C-alpha cells in the first residue's frame, strides 16, 4: 500500500480497481449512447451488452462512494462541508458550464433558471453525491441502516424514473456502502471468495434480466441487493488478485482518477459524435471510447497542476472562504 503526504489512510487497491472497472464500463456505454442520442443507430448486441452491465455500473460507483462516508464524517463539520464544496459542488458547476458550451442546450430553459442546474445531464451523479453528503451528518448518530431504509422506502413510493425517485434509488447504494464500511467483519465475509461463488449465479441472472426488461429494472429498488452483489463479486475477485500480486495498473489508474474520466468524457464524445455523423456505428463507438480514454488520461496526469486542477477542485482560498462562515455557524 502507498501513502502520500496528503493522505492519512493508505489507498485500498481493490477499491480503485472496482471503481476503474465501473468507469470503463460507463465510458463504453456512453460511447454508443451519445451517438444514439444524436440520432445514429447502434447494433442491437451493443445495446444488450450495455444493458447487461446496467445494474452494476452506477450502483457500484455509488456504493464505493458511500464506503468513504464514515471517514469523511470524522472531520469537523466546517472542514467536511468545505471539502465537499471544493471536490463536488465546484466541479459540478464547472462542468455544467462546459457541457452547456459544448453540447447541452435545453430549449426554453435559460441558464439562470434553477432547473438548468438541477441534476443536469450526465452530471447527475455528482449532484446526487452532493445531496447525500449534505444530509449525511443528520444521520451520523443514528444506526447506519436508517438512511438505507428511508431511501428504499422513498424509492418505492416516488413516481418511477423521476429525478427524485432516482435520487432515492441511488441513495440506497450510497448509504449501504456506508453501512458496509462500518461493519468491516460483515463486508469481509460478503466480499470473500466463498461468498463470491454464491453471488455469480444471481449476478449473471440479474444482468440477463436487465437485457430483457431494461427500463423496468433500471431504478427498481427491489433489485438493489443483486446490484450490490455484483460489486461484492468484483471486490472479492480484485482483493484475491491483489493478494496474489496482480497490479491491474490500468484499472487502478482509472479508479484513482474516476472523477476526471467521469466529467470529461461526455463533452468529448458529444462533440465527436456530432462532427463525425455518418461514420460507421462501430467505428464511432471505438473513436468515442478511445478519445475519451485519451482526454481523461491526459487530464488525470496533469490534474494536480494549475489551472487543470481547478477543473476538478476549487482553489484553496475559495474553499477556505467557504469554511470560515460554516465554522462561525457551528460554534
C-alpha positions in Angstrom: 0.0 0.0 0.0 1.1 3.5 -0.8 0.6 6.7 1.2 1.2 10.4 0.2 1.8 13.3 2.4 -1.7 14.5 1.9 -3.3 11.2 2.9 -4.0 9.9 6.4 -5.1 6.5 5.1 -3.5 4.1 2.7 -5.1 3.5 -0.6 -7.3 0.5 -1.0 -6.2 -1.0 -4.2 -9.1 -3.3 -4.9 -11.5 -0.3 -4.4 -9.5 1.6 -7.1 -9.8 -1.4 -9.4 -13.5 -1.9 -8.9 -14.1 1.8 -9.4 -11.9 1.8 -12.5 -13.9 -1.1 -14.0 -17.2 0.7 -13.4 -15.8 3.9 -15.0 -14.6 2.0 -18.1 -18.0 0.3 -18.4 -19.6 3.8 -18.2 -17.3 5.1 -21.0 -18.2 2.0 -23.1 -21.9 2.7 -22.6 -21.8 6.4 -23.4 -19.5 5.7 -26.4 -22.6 4.2 -28.1 -25.3 6.1 -26.2 -24.1 9.5 -27.2 -24.3 8.8 -31.0 -27.8 7.3 -30.4 -28.8 10.5 -28.6 -27.9 12.4 -31.7 -29.9 10.0 -34.0 -27.3 7.4 -35.0 -28.4 3.7 -34.8 -26.2 1.2 -33.0 -26.2 -2.5 -33.4 -28.5 -4.4 -31.1 -25.8 -6.5 -29.5 -24.1 -3.3 -28.3 -27.3 -2.2 -26.5 -27.6 -5.7 -25.0 -24.1 -5.7 -23.6 -24.6 -2.3 -22.1 -27.9 -3.3 -20.7 -26.3 -6.4 -19.0 -24.0 -4.2 -17.1 -26.6 -1.5 -16.3 -27.5 -2.8 -12.8 -23.8 -2.7 -11.8 -22.1 0.5 -13.3 -23.5 3.4 -11.4 -24.7 1.4 -8.3 -21.1 0.3 -7.9 -19.8 3.8 -8.0 -22.4 4.9 -5.5 -21.6 2.0 -3.2 -17.9 2.8 -3.2 -18.5 6.5 -2.6 -20.7 5.6 0.4 -17.9 3.4 1.8 -15.8 6.6 2.3 -18.6 8.5 4.1 -17.7 7.3 7.6 -14.1 8.6 7.2 -15.4 11.9 5.9 -17.8 12.3 8.9 -14.9 12.1 11.3 -13.8 15.6 10.2 -15.2 18.7 11.9 -18.3 20.0 10.1 -16.6 23.2 8.7 -13.8 21.1 7.1 -16.3 18.4 6.0 -18.7 20.8 4.2 -15.8 23.0 2.8 -14.2 19.8 1.4 -17.5 18.7 -0.3 -17.8 22.2 -1.8 -14.3 22.1 -3.2 -14.4 18.5 -4.5 -18.1 18.0 -5.5 -20.1 21.3 -5.9 -17.2 23.2 -7.6 -16.5 20.6 -10.4 -20.2 20.1 -10.8 -20.7 23.8 -11.6 -17.6 24.0 -13.8 -18.6 21.0 -15.9 -22.2 22.0 -16.2 -20.9 25.3 -17.8 -18.6 23.3 -20.0 -21.4 21.0 -21.0 -23.6 23.9 -21.9 -20.9 25.4 -24.0 -20.1 22.1 -25.7 -23.4 20.4 -26.4 -26.1 21.0 -23.7 -28.8 23.4 -24.8 -32.3 23.0 -23.4 -34.8 25.0 -25.5 -36.9 27.4 -23.3 -34.7 27.0 -20.3 -32.2 29.9 -19.7 -29.0 29.5 -17.8 -30.4 31.4 -14.8 -33.4 29.0 -14.3 -32.8 26.7 -11.4 -33.8 23.7 -13.4 -30.8 24.3 -15.6 -28.6 23.4 -12.7 -30.7 20.6 -11.1 -29.1 17.1 -11.7 -28.1 18.3 -15.1 -27.5 15.8 -18.0 -24.8 13.2 -17.4 -23.6 15.1 -14.3 -26.5 13.9 -12.2 -24.1 11.6 -10.3 -22.2 14.5 -8.8 -25.4 16.3 -7.9 -26.8 13.2 -6.1 -23.5 12.6 -4.3 -23.5 16.3 -3.2 -27.1 15.9 -1.8 -26.1 12.7 0.1 -23.1 14.3 1.7 -25.2 17.4 2.5 -27.7 15.4 4.6 -25.4 12.6 5.9 -24.4 14.5 9.1 -28.1 14.4 10.1 -27.9 10.6 10.3 -24.5 10.1 11.9 -25.9 9.5 15.4 -28.4 7.0 14.1 -27.9 3.3 13.2 -26.4 3.2 9.7 -29.3 1.1 8.4 -31.7 4.0 8.9 -30.9 6.1 5.8 -30.8 2.9 3.8 -34.3 2.1 4.8 -35.6 5.6 4.3 -34.0 5.8 0.8 -35.6 2.4 -0.1 -39.0 3.5 1.2 -38.8 6.8 -0.8 -37.6 4.9 -3.9 -40.6 2.7 -3.7 -43.1 5.5 -3.2 -41.9 8.2 -5.6 -43.0 8.1 -9.2 -40.7 5.7 -11.0 -38.0 7.3 -13.1 -38.3 10.8 -11.9 -35.2 12.6 -10.7 -36.3 12.4 -7.1 -37.0 8.6 -7.4 -33.7 8.0 -9.0 -32.0 10.1 -6.2 -33.7 7.9 -3.6 -32.8 4.7 -5.5 -29.1 5.5 -5.7 -29.1 6.7 -2.1 -29.8 3.1 -1.2 -26.3 2.2 -2.6 -24.6 5.2 -1.1 -25.8 4.6 2.4 -25.5 0.8 2.0 -21.8 1.4 1.3 -21.5 3.4 4.5 -23.2 0.6 6.4 -20.8 -2.0 4.9 -17.8 0.2 5.8 -19.0 0.5 9.4 -19.4 -3.3 9.6 -16.0 -4.5 8.4 -16.4 -8.1 9.5 -19.7 -8.4 7.6 -18.2 -6.8 4.5 -15.1 -9.2 4.7 -17.5 -12.2 4.7 -19.6 -10.9 1.9 -16.5 -10.0 -0.2 -14.8 -13.3 0.4 -14.1 -15.8 -2.4 -16.6 -18.3 -0.9 -19.4 -15.7 -0.9 -18.4 -14.6 -4.4 -19.2 -18.1 -5.7 -22.7 -17.8 -4.3 -23.1 -14.4 -6.0 -22.1 -15.5 -9.5 -25.4 -17.1 -10.5 -27.8 -14.3 -9.2 -25.5 -11.5 -10.6 -25.4 -13.1 -14.0 -29.2 -13.8 -13.9 -30.0 -10.2 -13.0 -27.7 -8.9 -15.8 -29.6 -11.1 -18.3 -32.9 -9.9 -16.9 -31.7 -6.3 -17.4 -31.2 -7.0 -21.1 -34.8 -8.2 -21.4 -36.5 -5.6 -19.2 -34.0 -2.7 -19.2 -36.5 0.2 -18.4 -38.4 -1.8 -15.8 -35.2 -2.7 -13.8 -33.1 0.4 -14.2 -34.3 2.1 -11.0 -36.0 -0.9 -9.3 -35.3 -0.7 -5.6 -36.1 -4.3 -5.1 -33.2 -5.2 -7.4 -30.6 -3.3 -5.3 -29.4 -6.5 -3.5 -28.4 -8.1 -6.8 -26.6 -4.9 -7.9 -24.7 -4.8 -4.5 -23.8 -8.5 -5.0 -22.2 -7.6 -8.3 -20.0 -5.0 -6.6 -19.1 -7.5 -3.9 -18.3 -10.1 -6.5 -15.8 -7.7 -8.1 -14.4 -6.7 -4.7 -13.7 -10.4 -3.9 -12.1 -11.0 -7.2 -9.9 -8.0 -7.1 -8.9 -8.5 -3.5 -7.8 -12.0 -4.3 -5.8 -10.8 -7.3 -4.3 -8.0 -5.2 -3.1 -10.5 -2.6 -1.5 -12.6 -5.4 0.4 -9.6 -6.7 -1.6 -8.6 -9.7 -1.1 -4.9 -10.3 -4.1 -4.1 -12.6 -2.5 -0.7 -13.3 -4.9 0.4 -16.0 -8.0 -0.2 -13.7 -6.3 1.4 -10.7 -5.3 4.4 -12.7 -8.8 4.9 -14.0 -10.2 4.3 -10.5 -7.8 6.8 -8.8 -8.9 9.5 -11.3 -12.5 8.4 -11.7 -13.9 11.9 -11.3 -11.6 13.1 -14.1 -12.8 10.5 -16.6 -16.4 10.9 -15.5 -16.7 14.6 -16.0 -14.6 14.9 -19.1 -15.8 12.0 -21.3 -19.3 13.1 -22.3 -18.5 16.6 -23.8 -15.7 15.0 -25.8 -18.0 12.2 -27.1 -20.8 14.7 -27.9 -18.5 16.9 -29.9 -17.0 14.0 -31.8 -20.4 12.3 -32.5 -21.8 15.4 -33.9 -18.8 16.3 -36.1 -18.4 12.7 -37.3 -22.0 12.0 -38.1 -22.3 9.3 -40.8 -19.3 7.3 -39.6 -19.9 3.5 -39.2 -21.5 2.9 -35.8 -18.8 0.5 -34.5 -16.1 2.9 -35.7 -17.9 5.8 -33.9 -18.0 3.7 -30.7 -14.3 2.9 -30.9 -13.4 6.6 -31.7 -15.5 7.9 -28.8 -14.1 5.3 -26.4 -10.5 5.9 -27.4 -10.7 9.7 -27.4 -12.5 9.7 -24.0 -9.7 7.5 -22.6 -7.1 9.8 -24.1 -8.6 13.0 -22.9 -9.3 11.6 -19.5 -5.8 10.2 -19.2 -4.2 13.5 -20.2 -6.3 15.3 -17.6 -5.6 12.7 -15.0 -1.9 13.0 -15.4 -2.0 16.8 -15.1 -4.8 17.1 -12.6 -2.5 18.4 -9.8 -1.2 21.3 -11.9 -2.9 24.6 -12.1 -5.1 25.6 -13.9 -6.1 22.0 -14.8 -6.5 21.3 -11.1 -9.3 23.9 -10.9 -11.4 21.9 -13.3 -11.8 19.3 -10.6 -11.1 21.1 -7.3 -11.9 24.6 -6.1 -8.9 26.9 -5.5 -7.8 26.7 -1.9 -8.6 30.3 -0.9 -12.2 29.8 -2.1 -12.5 26.6 -0.1 -11.2 28.4 2.9 -13.6 31.2 2.4 -16.5 28.7 2.5 -15.1 27.0 5.6 -15.0 30.3 7.6 -18.8 31.1 7.7 -19.6 27.4 8.4 -17.2 27.4 11.4 -18.9 30.5 12.7 -22.3 29.0 12.4 -21.3 25.7 14.1 -19.6 27.1 17.1 
